[in-house]
Amino acid sequence: MTKHSDTEAKTGSHADPGALPKDFLTPWLLLLIRNWSTHGYQLMQTMTVLGLAAFDPTTVYRTLRRLEKEGLISSDWKTGDAGPAKRVYSLTQTGEELLVTWDSALKQYQNVLNRFFDFYAQVKRAPGKQDALKRFDPSRGGKPTR
């Protein structure tokens, strides 16, 4: 059995910079809740505006419940002037710490994506050329050699 890093346990991805995160909903919810203590429907509306409309509402609410159970967020029922009471979510200190971990993991993932696009651009300029990989210099962050 392999031992997993703290980053993997917290983010669902390996600490290895080449590893891909498996869960993009968690960091988005933590980030949105960090900035706005709000209810689930408002979170989904905000995610839609940000281009994240692909998340099913059931998945969002299950994830919110899981995050609360894990102590990453807390919730309180708020009543307004009109309509039913709404569960409003807030980020906990533990959630803030996990958000910092996600920031690091996603930056690593962004670096992997940047290397992919740099390499793709090289191969696209010279399709079928076997030397494209030779010009791709990992020691320079995947930037092409001249």
Secondary structure by P-SEA (a helix, b strand, c coil): cccccccccccccccccccccccaaaaaaaaaaaaccccaaaaaaaaaaaccccccaaaaaaaaaaaaaaccbbbbbbbcccccccbbbbbcaaaaaaaaaaaaaaaaaaaaaaaaaaaaaaaaaccccccccccccccccccccc
